Structures are given as C-alpha cells and as structure tokens.
C-alpha cells in the first residue's frame, strides 16, 4: 500500500506498499524470528528441486514481481495486486522460492519493503501461498466449481496476508502502529475481491486448456521421474 503525499508524515514515512513492511519498522526480535521462520518454510521449497521446475518458478516469480506495478488507487492511498494465491496454486511447496526472489527484487528495484524485514514479509506473503496450494486440491475433491475454488483461494490468500500483516504491525513494531495496521487491513478489502475474481477466471480457464499447470510441479516431476 502506498500513501499519498497528504497522508500524515509519521504514516507516510513507513511507505507500507501492499503488505510489505518497510525498513526500520520491526522490533529486532521479530526480524530475527522472521528469518528463522523463512528458513524453515524454504526447506520444502528447495528439497529435491529439479531443473525442469525452474522455468515455471521463474515465470511465476516474474508475475508476482510485475503485480506490484499494477496499482489500484484508493483516494489518499493505493494498493497493488499480490498474486500469492496464484503462486501457491501453481507452484505448491515451491511457492516460497518465487515469493522470496520476488520480494528481494521489489525491495531493491522498487523500494517496496525493507530487506531487514524480508523474513517477516516473505512469511506474510508466502505462508498463505503455501496454504492456498494445499487447499486447492482439497476443494477440488469436495466438488466445488472451478470459479468458486479460484475465488476462495485467491481472495483467501490476500485476506490471510493482510491479516498477518495487521497482526505483525500491531504487536511487532518498534513503535505503536495501530492506526497504520488498521488502515492497511481496510485498504486491502477491494484487493481481496479483485484477486478472488482474477484467480477464479484463471482457474476456470486453465482447468479446461492446461490443467497440469494447477498441479504441484514437484509432484509432477517426481511421478514422471
């Protein structure tokens, strides 16, 4: 989320692009805990990673990165798409690899989020992506229509990230960010709907023309190997 120039100076200086926590916002204990949690979440992502999976991960990383440039104006602020639901549904347990690389590029090239908060930011975005990848096949087995599955997973991943971001700002900041935390959470309500609709349409299309893209690539490469 990006606040416009007439927002309060104390809020504006944090530059909360989407759910990216900026440099110097978090307590050091939270920064350390974030990197520890990220290391654990990366383990299944790199386990038995095959060369044939890399192009797909690269494409989804690019989509995740480019999404940050698609701004949705909201009066005094703007937000952008996250696409962690899409990343989770198409990459499964490899989702965290795309999230980490994308967040590093966003921080270095677009100044979205601080590198000191990379661990926390990656968990806030990546954990819902992983859960989305786990939930999608379960919803499919339950017989839920494709569009409904995509809408629920896409919107749910954004909702989960916004909620995690809210909680981190609420209890993990060096200062009190209560107002900012609530502002970021409320600003992402329309993003939840937009991403739900987007993934609903994509899932409906891919299930007709390319259903293998909606399977965990690590499972496919294991079965084919």
C-alpha positions as CSV (number, residue, x, y, z in Angstrom):
1,X,0.0,0.0,0.0
2,X,1.3,3.4,-0.9
3,X,0.1,6.5,0.9
4,X,-0.4,9.7,-1.0
5,X,1.6,12.9,-0.2
6,X,-1.1,14.5,2.0
7,X,-1.2,11.5,4.4
8,X,0.2,12.1,7.9
9,X,4.0,12.3,7.9
10,X,4.5,9.6,10.5
11,X,2.5,7.1,8.5
12,X,3.8,8.2,5.1
13,X,7.5,7.7,6.2
14,X,6.9,3.9,6.7
15,X,5.9,3.5,3.0
16,X,3.6,0.4,3.5
17,X,3.4,-0.8,-0.1
18,X,0.7,-3.5,0.0
19,X,1.7,-5.9,2.8
20,X,5.4,-5.0,2.6
21,X,6.8,-3.8,5.9
22,X,9.4,-1.1,5.4
23,X,12.9,-0.8,6.8
24,X,13.3,0.0,10.5
25,X,9.6,-0.7,11.4
26,X,10.0,-4.0,13.2
27,X,11.5,-4.9,16.6
28,X,14.8,-6.8,16.1
29,X,13.4,-9.9,17.8
30,X,10.7,-10.0,15.1
31,X,13.2,-9.6,12.3
32,X,15.3,-12.5,13.6
33,X,12.2,-14.6,14.1
34,X,11.0,-13.8,10.6
35,X,14.3,-15.0,9.0
36,X,14.2,-18.2,11.2
37,X,10.6,-19.0,10.1
38,X,11.6,-18.2,6.4
39,X,14.4,-20.7,6.6
40,X,12.0,-23.4,7.8
41,X,9.5,-22.6,5.1
42,X,12.2,-22.7,2.4
43,X,13.3,-26.2,3.2
44,X,10.4,-28.0,1.4
45,X,10.8,-25.5,-1.4
46,X,14.3,-26.4,-2.2
47,X,14.1,-30.1,-1.3
48,X,14.8,-32.2,-4.4
49,X,14.3,-29.2,-6.7
50,X,14.7,-30.3,-10.3
51,X,16.0,-28.2,-13.2
52,X,12.8,-28.8,-15.1
53,X,10.8,-26.9,-12.4
54,X,13.0,-23.8,-12.6
55,X,11.3,-22.2,-15.7
56,X,7.9,-22.4,-14.2
57,X,9.1,-20.9,-10.9
58,X,10.8,-18.1,-12.9
59,X,7.6,-17.3,-14.8
60,X,5.5,-17.1,-11.6
61,X,8.3,-15.1,-9.9
62,X,8.1,-12.6,-12.7
63,X,4.3,-12.4,-12.5
64,X,4.5,-11.9,-8.7
65,X,7.1,-9.1,-9.2
66,X,5.2,-7.4,-12.0
67,X,1.9,-7.4,-10.0
68,X,3.5,-4.8,-7.7
69,X,3.4,-2.2,-10.5
70,X,-0.4,-2.7,-11.1
71,X,-1.7,0.0,-8.7
72,X,-5.3,0.3,-7.6
73,X,-6.0,4.0,-6.4
74,X,-8.0,4.3,-3.2
75,X,-8.2,8.1,-2.6
76,X,-5.4,9.0,-0.3
77,X,-3.6,5.7,-0.9
78,X,-3.1,3.0,-3.5
79,X,-2.6,-0.8,-3.3
80,X,-1.4,-3.3,-5.8
81,X,-2.1,-7.0,-6.5
82,X,-0.2,-9.6,-4.6
83,X,-1.0,-12.8,-6.6
84,X,0.2,-15.1,-3.8
85,X,-2.9,-17.3,-4.3
86,X,-1.9,-17.8,-8.0
87,X,1.7,-18.6,-6.9
88,X,0.5,-21.1,-4.4
89,X,-1.9,-22.9,-6.7
90,X,0.6,-23.2,-9.5
91,X,3.8,-23.9,-7.5
92,X,2.7,-25.7,-4.4
93,X,5.5,-26.2,-2.0
94,X,7.9,-24.3,-4.3
95,X,5.8,-21.1,-3.8
96,X,8.2,-19.7,-1.2
97,X,11.0,-19.6,-3.7
98,X,9.1,-17.3,-6.0
99,X,7.9,-15.2,-3.1
100,X,11.4,-14.6,-1.7
101,X,13.1,-13.8,-5.1
102,X,10.1,-11.5,-6.0
103,X,10.3,-9.7,-2.6
104,X,14.1,-9.1,-2.9
105,X,13.6,-7.7,-6.4
106,X,10.7,-5.5,-5.2
107,X,12.8,-4.2,-2.4
108,X,16.0,-3.5,-4.4
109,X,14.3,-2.2,-7.6
110,X,11.0,-0.6,-6.4
111,X,11.9,0.1,-2.8
112,X,8.9,-2.0,-1.6
113,X,9.6,-3.3,1.9
114,X,12.9,-3.3,3.8
115,X,15.5,-6.1,3.5
116,X,15.7,-6.2,7.3
117,X,12.0,-7.2,7.3
118,X,12.4,-9.7,4.4
119,X,11.9,-12.7,6.6
120,X,8.6,-11.4,8.0
121,X,7.4,-10.1,4.7
122,X,8.1,-13.4,3.0
123,X,6.2,-15.3,5.7
124,X,3.3,-12.9,5.5
125,X,3.0,-13.4,1.7
126,X,4.4,-16.9,1.3
127,X,2.7,-18.8,4.1
128,X,-0.8,-18.0,2.7
129,X,0.5,-19.0,-0.8
130,X,1.6,-22.4,0.5
131,X,-1.7,-22.9,2.3
132,X,-3.5,-21.9,-0.9
133,X,-1.6,-24.6,-2.8
134,X,-2.6,-27.2,-0.1
135,X,-6.3,-26.1,-0.1
136,X,-6.9,-26.0,-3.8
137,X,-6.8,-29.8,-4.5
138,X,-8.9,-30.4,-1.3
139,X,-11.6,-28.0,-2.6
140,X,-11.5,-29.7,-5.9
141,X,-12.0,-33.2,-4.4
142,X,-15.0,-31.7,-2.5
143,X,-16.6,-30.9,-5.8
144,X,-16.5,-27.1,-5.6
145,X,-16.9,-25.4,-9.0
146,X,-13.6,-24.1,-10.6
147,X,-14.5,-20.4,-10.4
148,X,-15.6,-20.7,-6.7
149,X,-12.4,-22.6,-5.9
150,X,-10.2,-19.9,-7.5
151,X,-12.2,-17.1,-5.9
152,X,-11.9,-18.6,-2.5
153,X,-8.2,-19.4,-2.7
154,X,-7.2,-16.2,-4.4
155,X,-9.2,-13.9,-2.1
156,X,-8.4,-16.0,0.9
157,X,-4.6,-15.8,0.3
158,X,-4.8,-12.0,0.2
159,X,-7.1,-11.8,3.2
160,X,-4.6,-14.0,5.2
161,X,-1.6,-11.9,4.2
162,X,-3.4,-8.7,5.1
163,X,-4.4,-10.2,8.4
164,X,-0.9,-11.4,9.2
165,X,0.5,-8.0,8.2
166,X,-2.0,-6.4,10.5
167,X,-1.0,-8.6,13.5
168,X,2.7,-8.0,12.9
169,X,2.4,-4.3,12.8
170,X,0.1,-4.4,15.8
171,X,2.5,-6.4,18.1
172,X,5.9,-6.5,16.4
173,X,6.7,-2.8,15.6
174,X,9.3,-0.7,17.3
175,X,6.6,1.9,17.8
176,X,2.8,1.8,18.0
177,X,1.4,1.3,14.5
178,X,-2.3,0.7,15.5
179,X,-3.7,3.2,13.0
180,X,-1.5,2.1,10.2
181,X,-2.2,-1.5,10.8
182,X,-6.0,-0.9,10.6
183,X,-5.5,1.3,7.5
184,X,-3.5,-1.3,5.6
185,X,-6.1,-4.0,6.5
186,X,-9.1,-2.0,5.4
187,X,-7.4,-0.9,2.2
188,X,-7.0,-4.5,1.1
189,X,-10.7,-5.4,1.2
190,X,-11.1,-4.5,-2.5
191,X,-7.9,-6.3,-3.4
192,X,-9.3,-9.5,-1.8
193,X,-12.3,-9.2,-4.2
194,X,-10.2,-8.4,-7.2
195,X,-7.8,-11.2,-6.7
196,X,-10.6,-13.6,-6.0
197,X,-12.2,-12.8,-9.3
198,X,-8.9,-12.9,-11.1
199,X,-7.9,-16.3,-9.9
200,X,-11.5,-17.6,-10.3
201,X,-11.3,-16.8,-14.0
202,X,-7.8,-18.1,-14.4
203,X,-8.6,-21.4,-12.7
204,X,-11.7,-21.9,-14.8
205,X,-9.7,-21.3,-18.0
206,X,-6.7,-23.4,-17.0
207,X,-8.7,-26.4,-15.9
208,X,-10.1,-26.5,-19.5
209,X,-7.0,-25.9,-21.5
210,X,-3.9,-26.7,-19.3
211,X,-5.0,-28.5,-16.0
212,X,-1.4,-29.6,-15.4
213,X,-0.5,-26.0,-14.5
214,X,-2.7,-26.3,-11.5
215,X,-0.7,-29.2,-10.0
216,X,2.3,-29.0,-7.7
217,X,5.3,-29.2,-10.1
218,X,7.3,-31.1,-7.6
219,X,4.7,-33.9,-7.5
220,X,4.6,-34.0,-11.3
221,X,8.4,-34.2,-11.7
222,X,8.5,-36.9,-9.0
223,X,5.9,-39.0,-10.8
224,X,7.4,-38.6,-14.2
225,X,10.9,-39.3,-12.9
